[in-house]
Every structure is written in structure tokens, then in C-alpha cells.
Amino acid sequence: MNIAFVGGGNMARSLIGGLIEAGMDATDITVSDPLDTTRQQLEQTFNVSTSGDNQAAIAAAGVVVLAVKPQQMHKVVGGLSGQFDNKLIVSVAAGVRMQDIVQWSGRSNTAVVRCMPNTPALVGCGATGLLANEYVTDAQKEQAERIISSVGLYAWVESDEMLD
């Protein structure tokens, strides 16, 4: 499973650390972030590949974790519109509705898992709700579970309202 993280902040760091601790090879993880210092810290801490270019970062990924601030999500997803063919999008942005992510992605059948990790995920003790749209396959659900379970417990929910 090749994973690209768009955004290298606290939640991305906790997920990357959890995945590596759970046995994922750092060479299977790429992180894009606009800040040179953030990219350098991620490279030094986790030995992952980094990029300042979101499109380049997600090109070879099967899973794209959107770990940007909610107010940046429209611009980031819109900037990647048309780049999500055969990819699973996992959003960790609070309050950003699944239907908006799908719309901004440029494809009506984009596979999206929206999740809501809580602060204890930063230390591997989180409890996360997950919501998948109808385009997410069973294999993709397992990928999302693997990512989120690396930082704690998870439960699938049935609506955006249940996440909020």
C-alpha cells in the first residue's frame, strides 16, 4: 500500500509514526507540505519521501490522506481534481462533508473515507469514527482501518452527522 499524505502537520505525523511503528515501510509513504522545514523534519524523523508538490506526491499512491486544515480543503482537493482515479481518499479534516470532497475531486464516483480522529491519536491512544461512501471497496475499507488503527481504536458510522 503506497500512501501519500497531503499535509504534514500533527495528525499526519501521528498517523505516519503509527504506521511505521506498526510495520509499514517508510519508503511506501510520501508527504507533501508547502513548508521546507516541515518536509525536512518529516524526512529526518521518519525517513519518508517528501515533496512540495501535491500532484507529484500523490501520483504513485493508492491511498491519499488529506491532512490539511478544513479551511484549506477546498483549494487543496480542487487543485488535485482529476488526479484521484483508482485512489482512496481518506480525509481527517474536521467538519468537511464527504459530499463536498467528492464534488471538489472532480469525479462523482471518488472513493472517500471521512474520519474524525481525536486528540489522543497524537499519542497512539485515539478513538476514531470512520465513514465510507458507496464507492469504497472492502479492500479500501481495510486500508483505511490499517491507517487509523495504527493510532488507536476505530468504529464505522453511517452518516456525516454521526462523525460530527
C-alpha positions in Angstrom: 0.0 0.0 0.0 1.5 3.3 -1.1 0.2 6.2 0.9 0.5 9.9 0.2 -0.2 12.4 2.9 -1.2 15.9 1.7 -0.2 18.0 4.7 2.5 17.2 7.2 1.1 18.6 10.5 0.4 16.9 13.8 -2.3 14.5 12.7 -0.2 13.4 9.7 2.8 12.9 11.9 0.9 10.8 14.4 -0.5 8.6 11.6 2.9 8.3 9.9 4.5 7.4 13.2 1.8 4.9 14.0 2.0 3.2 10.5 5.8 2.9 10.7 5.6 1.5 14.3 3.0 -1.0 13.1 5.5 -2.2 10.4 4.8 -0.2 7.3 7.9 0.6 5.3 8.8 4.3 5.3 9.6 4.0 1.6 5.8 3.4 1.0 4.9 6.8 2.4 5.2 10.2 0.7 4.3 13.5 2.3 3.6 16.8 0.6 3.7 20.0 2.5 4.4 23.6 1.4 7.0 24.3 4.2 10.6 23.3 3.7 11.1 23.0 7.4 8.2 20.6 7.8 9.4 18.4 5.0 12.9 18.3 6.4 11.6 17.4 9.8 9.5 14.6 8.4 12.4 13.2 6.4 14.7 13.3 9.4 12.2 11.8 11.8 10.5 9.1 9.7 12.8 8.7 6.7 9.8 9.2 4.3 9.9 10.9 0.9 8.6 14.4 0.8 7.5 16.9 -1.8 6.4 20.5 -2.1 4.1 19.4 -5.0 0.8 17.7 -4.1 0.3 16.3 -7.6 3.8 14.7 -7.7 3.3 13.3 -4.1 0.0 11.5 -4.9 1.0 10.3 -8.4 2.0 6.7 -7.4 -0.2 6.4 -4.3 -3.2 4.1 -3.9 -4.3 6.0 -0.8 -4.3 9.8 -0.3 -4.7 11.0 3.2 -5.9 14.6 3.2 -4.4 16.0 6.4 -4.8 19.8 5.8 -6.8 22.3 7.8 -10.5 22.3 7.0 -10.4 25.8 5.6 -7.7 24.7 3.1 -9.5 21.5 1.9 -11.5 23.0 -1.0 -8.4 24.6 -2.5 -6.2 21.5 -2.0 -8.8 19.0 -3.3 -9.7 21.3 -6.2 -6.1 21.6 -7.1 -5.9 17.8 -7.4 -9.1 17.5 -9.3 -8.9 14.7 -11.8 -6.0 13.1 -10.1 -7.9 10.6 -7.9 -8.7 7.9 -10.4 -8.5 4.5 -8.7 -7.3 6.1 -5.4 -8.9 6.0 -2.0 -9.2 9.4 -0.3 -9.0 9.4 3.5 -9.9 12.8 5.0 -9.0 13.7 8.6 -10.3 17.3 8.3 -12.9 18.1 10.9 -16.3 19.2 9.6 -15.6 18.8 5.9 -18.5 16.8 4.5 -18.0 13.8 2.3 -20.2 15.2 -0.5 -18.0 18.3 -0.7 -14.8 16.2 -1.0 -16.4 14.2 -3.8 -17.6 17.4 -5.6 -14.2 19.1 -5.3 -12.4 15.9 -6.5 -13.9 16.3 -10.0 -15.2 12.7 -10.1 -18.7 11.7 -8.9 -17.5 8.2 -8.1 -14.5 9.1 -6.0 -13.9 6.6 -3.1 -13.8 8.6 0.1 -13.4 7.6 3.7 -14.1 10.5 6.1 -12.7 10.1 9.6 -12.6 12.0 12.8 -9.5 11.2 14.8 -9.4 12.7 18.3 -6.5 14.4 20.1 -5.3 11.2 21.9 -4.5 9.8 18.4 -1.4 12.0 18.6 0.0 9.6 21.2 -1.4 6.4 19.8 -4.5 6.2 22.0 -7.2 7.6 19.8 -10.8 6.7 19.1 -11.8 7.4 15.5 -15.1 7.3 13.7 -15.0 6.3 10.0 -17.5 6.8 7.3 -17.2 5.4 3.8 -19.2 6.3 0.7 -20.6 3.7 -1.7 -17.6 3.7 -3.9 -15.2 2.4 -1.3 -14.4 -1.3 -1.8 -13.9 -3.8 1.0 -10.2 -3.8 0.3 -10.1 0.0 0.6 -12.0 -0.1 3.9 -9.3 -2.5 5.2 -6.7 0.0 4.1 -8.4 2.8 6.0 -8.7 0.6 9.0 -5.0 -0.2 8.9 -4.1 3.5 8.8 -6.5 4.5 11.6 -5.9 1.5 13.8 -2.2 2.5 13.9 -3.2 5.3 16.3 -5.9 3.7 18.3 -9.4 2.2 18.1 -12.0 2.9 15.4 -15.6 2.4 14.6 -17.6 2.7 11.4 -20.5 5.0 11.4 -23.4 5.6 8.9 -23.6 9.3 8.4 -21.7 12.6 8.5 -23.8 13.7 11.4 -22.6 10.7 13.5 -19.0 11.9 13.0 -19.8 15.5 13.9 
